[in-house]
Amino acid sequence: MTAGGRPGSSASAAEPDAQASLQPLPLAGIRVLEFTHMVMGPTCGMVLADLGADCIKVEPIEGEHTRNLLGSGAGFFPLFNRNKRSVALDLKSIQGRELALRLVATADVLVENFKPGAMARLGLDWASVRALNPRLIYVSLKGFLPGPYEHRTALDEVVQMMGGLAYMTGRPGDPLRAGSSVNDIMGGMFGAIGTLAALMRRSQTGVGEEVQAGLFENNVLLVAQHMMQFAVTGKPADPMPNRISAWPVYDVFTVADGEQIFLAAVSDHQWPVFCDLLGFADLKTDERLRSNNDRVRARAWLIPLLRERLQTWRAADLSAAFEKVGLPFAPIRKPEELLDDIHLRESGGLAPIRVPDGARAGQTVDTVLLPLALSGQRLGVRQSPPRVGEHTTELLTELGLSAAEQAQALCDGAVR
């Protein structure tokens, strides 16, 4: 095995499953049954699993298709499916569906994110299973909440385009999706939040309920600040690259050797600190730049002047100087560079997992943990992303199937 985020790095990482984790975990004893694919549903399951739930991922016999995606999808399965057990069932077969229903009867939570109608055709929709397990919390993650759009097929990019986010991210006339699956990930998080609320209510009522979350509605919340800006001012928000900033210095600057760094001075207190640090005494005393709003109005000539003066500075020197005096700054980083980020490493934000599929199957890489700590501890990796059907035998045994029954189910192709 190799350790770290890149091929060929030294084997220094601990075995993922041996990692210490917070005890007791908040959702210990809660069983989650996950019928999901892609990002939104698996994110919901990952959050619940990281919090301690026994999350069982029900996969088709061939495995969830994101296991084999290329390009930007190559990280989907290994990122969003840690701390889960995998059972592979043929839900198109009578026996596979019967086994799924037996699992449903044991579950506290069911999470699904397939197209509207898909679970109903399998007899696994909320209306079909609620009588089987009245305490079940059924989490349905869709492109749209019930309404005129609910029949549409949604993707993260679809709702970014129709929901104003791509307009706000790109330049005028050039809508641009955000550089991450922001709606899928946040939609899964809202599904998990709804699950926690439903678990709390069930503890009071003893009865489960359906939880629904939608990609489109998630996206609308992301742009709600811009909607509210128009509602209260009557002025529409400009796309972010063309916006009128509330702050005078709040920009990316190209400095020595073509490096780039974000620098900010966002208050009347920070402005003189900024000027003193960089030796801009003339700007500190310029009457045209007295207040924050004065400096905002002067951006048309102030920012080009700052760009000219800062172009000989090294990004590392600016970082050190800004950190010393407490001014906001950020070197422009690529995602792969974060695998070596000193803060992520020393604060416990990364943890090793074994890769389940592909060319690096069985090797160890680092994954990103949830951005929260409980009692000062991060929620770690107890189980690497599973291989297809890795826990089928284990789970069928838990359901009470004999070795002979399991062998027959395997022979029939109902399980893997």
N, C-alpha and C positions, 0 to 999 in steps of 0.2 A: 504493500500500500504506500501511496504517497500522501503527504499532508499539505494543507494550504490550498490556496485558490487557483494555483497554476500547475500544469504538468511539470513533473521533475522536481518539485520542491521537497525538502527533507521531511522524513517521517517523524515529526515531533508532536503531532496532535494526538490527543487521547482518543481511545475508541469512543464513538458517539454514544453508544448505549450505556457506557460506564460513567457518563457524566453525572455529577451530582446535580440534583434539582431541588427546588423548593418543596419542603415537606411540612404538613400535608398540602398537596395541591388543591386549589379551590374547587375544582370540578371532579375530584376523585370520587369514584362510585357512579358517575353519570355515564351512560352509554349513548354514543352518537352513531347513527347509521347513516352513511353518506353515499347517496346516489348522485355523483357529480362528475363534471369534467371541466376542462379548461382552467379558468382562474377564479371566477366569482365564488362558485360553490366550494372548491377546495380551500380557498382562503378562509371561508367561514368555518370549515371543519378544522383547519390548522389552528385557528385562534382557540377554538374550544378544546382541541387536543393539547395545545401548549399549556392551557389552563388546567389540564389534568384529566380530561374526559377520555374514556376508552372509545376512540374513534375508529369505526370499522368502515373501510372503503370498499363498497361493492363495485367490482369491475366486471366488464364483459370478459369472456373466456380469453380473448386475444389481448386483453389489457386496455386501459384507458389510452385513447389515441394520442394524447399529449406526451406519452412516454417517448414517442418517436419523432416529435416535431424537430424541424431544423431552424436555423437562424435565431430570430428573437424569441421563438417558442421553446428553444432547447432547455431553458432554465425553468420552465413552468412546473413540470412534474417534480423534480428534485427539490424545488423551493417550497411548494405549497402542500406537500404530502408527507412531511415528517410526523413523527409521533402517532402514526396510524397503522392499523392492521389491514391487510388486504385479503379479501375473499373473492374468488372469480366464479361467477354464476352465469349460466345461460338463461337470461330472463325471458327468452322467447320459448323456452321449454316449460312444460307444466311443472316438472320437478324443480327446475331452477326458481320458478316463481313461488312454489310452495316453500322452498328453503328461505327465500327472501322474506316471506310473510312470517315464518318462524323467527327470523331475526328481528323483524319489526315488533313482534310481540314482546321481545326482551329489551327493547330500546326505550330510552327516555326522550331522545330527540332524533328526528329524521330530517336530513338536509338534502334537497334536490335542486338542480338548476337546469333541467332540460326544457325543451320547447313546450309551450302550452299543449296539453293533451297527451304528451308522451307517457307520463306516469299513469294517467287514467287508462290508457290502452293496456297497461301491464297490470291493472288492478291494484296499483300502489299509490293512488292519489289520496288526498286528505279524506274525501268522502268515503272512500273504500276502506281505509285502515283505522279510522277513528273509533269505530265500534270494536275492532279487534284489540285496541290498546287505548282506552279512554284517557290515560295519563300522558299519552304521546304528545310531544311538541313538534309540530310539522312545519319545517322552515322551507318556504318556497321562494326561490331567488330567480327573478325573471328580468326580461328586458324592460318591461313596463308594469307598473301596478295596474289593477283592473281599471279599464276605461277604453276610450276609442282606439288607442294604439296597441292594446295588449296582444293583438293577433300578429303584430309585426315581429320579424326576426331582428334582434338587436345585437350589436357588437359594441365594444368600448368606443371604437372610432365612429360608429353610427351615432351614438348618443352625444359624443363630443361635437360632432358636426351640427346636429339638430338642436343641441342644448346650449349653444353659445360659447362653449369652452374653446373650441378650435378657432372661432372668430376672435376671442380675446387673446389667444396665445400667439396667433400669427400676425403678420403685418397687414395693413389694410388691403383687401382684395386677395389675400393669400392665407386662407385659413390653415391652421397647422395643429395637428393633434399633439397633446402633451407627450413627452418622451417616455411614458410609462403607462401601464394598464391601470390608470388611477381610478376609474369607475369600477372596474372589476374588483380591484383590491378593496376599495372603500365600500362597495356594495356588499362584499363578503363580510366586512367588519360590521356593517349595520345589521346584517343577518345575525351575526354573533351577539350584538347588543340586544336585538329583539329576543334572541334565545335566552339570554340571561334574565331579561325582564319576565319572560314567560315562565322560566323556572322559578323565579321568585313568587310569581302569582300562583303557580301550581302548589308551592309549599303552603299557601294559604287556603286554596280551594280544593286541592287534590285532583284537579282536572287539567288536561292539556289544552292546547289551542293551536291555531295556525298562525304562523309569522310570515309576513310577506315583505320583500324588499325588491326594489327595481333599479336597474342601471340608469334609466333616464332620470328618475326622481333624484337619484344620488348626484348625477351631473348637475341638475338644477340647483341643488344645495351648494355645489361648488361655485356656481356663478351668481348665487343669491345676493352677494354683496353688490354686484354690479346692477342687478335688477333693483335693489333697494336704493342705490344711488340715483337711478332714474326716477323711482317713485317719490323720493323726497326732494329732489332738486329739479326734476324735469329735464335734466341733461343726460343723454346717453353716455355710457362709458366708452372710451376709445380703446381699441386693442392695446394690449400691454406695451408692445414696442413703440406705440405712437401716443401713449398716455401722457397727460399732464401730471407729472409726479408731485406728490405732496411734500417731497424733500428736495433740497437743492443738490446735494451730493449723494447719489444713489445709483451708481452706474458701474459698468465693466470698463476697465481701462487697459489698453494695450501698452505694455511697458518694455523694458530692455529685453532683447533677444526674442521679441515677438510673444512673450508670455502675457497672459491675461489674468487680471485680478479684479474682484468686485470690492469697491470701497464706498463707505458711507459716512456722512456726517448729518444727523437728522434732528438736531436741536440747536437752540441758541447756546447751550452749554458746550456742545461738541464742536461747533464751528471754530471758536478760538483755539481749542485744543488741536484741531486739524491743522490750522494755519501755523501755530507755533511748532508743531511736530515737523512740518514740511518746509519751514522757513518762508512762509508766505505772509510776511508782515504787512505788505502793501494791501493784501486782500482782507486781512484782519481789521484794518482801519478804514477800509473803503466805505464811505457813507451809503453807497448804493447796495451794500451787502449787510446792512445792520441787523435785520431780522430774518427769520426763516422765510417768511413770505417774500421779503425783498429779494432774497437769494433765489427763490423759486422763479420769480419774475425775471431774474437775470440769467437764467440757465442758458439762454440762447448764445450768450457770449462767455459765460463763466465756464461751462463744461468744455468747450473747445480749448480755452486757455489752460484749464487743468490737464487736459489730455496732452497738450504740448509740454507742460512743465514736468509731468510725471513719466514721460516716455523714456527717460534715461535711468530711472530707478529700476532696481531688480525686484522681482515679485517677492523673493524671500526676505529682502530687507524691509520692504513695505509691510509684509506680514508681521515680522518681528517688532517693528516700530508701532504698528497699530495695536498689536496685542499688549504691548507694554503699557500703553496709555488707555486701553479699554475702548478703542473705537472699533466699530464693526468692519470686518474684512472677510474675504473668502477667496482663496486661490481657485481658479476654475479647474475642476477635477473631472476625470472620466470615471465611469462606474468601476472599471477594473482596478483603478488605483485605490479604491476604498478597501480592497482586500488587505492592503498593507497600512491602513490608517491607524496611527498610534492610539488614538482615542478609542476607536472601535475594538482594537485588540486588548488594550489594557482595562477597558471598562466592561469587558465580557460581552460585547455586542455581536461577536462572531463565534460560531461553534462548529465543530467538524461533523460531517455526515458521510455515510458511504453512498456512492452513486449507484442507483439500482439498475440502470439501463444504459445502452449505448456503448461507444468505444471505450469509455472510462468506467464501465460497470465494475463495482467492487473496490474502486479507488476512493480515497478520502479527499473531500474538498470542504471549504468553509461555507457555511450558510449564515444568513442574517436572522437574528432572533427578534422577537416582538420588542418594540421600543418602549418597554415598561419594566419596572422592577416591583416586586412585592416583598416587603420586609427587607429591603436592600438587596434582594437576589433577583437575577434575571431568570426567566422561564426557559429552561434549556432543552436539549434534545435527549429524549429518552429512547427513541426508536428512529432509526434512519428511514427514509422513504422506502416502502416495502417493494419487493419484487412482485410480479403479478401472481396473485394467489398464494403468497408466501405463508399466510396464516389460515388457509382454507381448512386443512386438516384439524388444526387447533380449534377453530370456530365450530366446525361440524361436530367435533367431539363435545364441545360445550353445549351444543344443542341436543346432545343425547344420541347421535347417530352411532351405530356400531361400526366396527372396522369393515364388516361385510357390506353394510349399507353405504358406507363411504366409497368402497371399491366399486360398487355397482353404479353409484352416481357418477364416478369418474369414468367408468366404462361407457356409460350412456352419454357422456359429453355434457352433462348438466353442471359439472364443476370442473375446476382445474386446480 
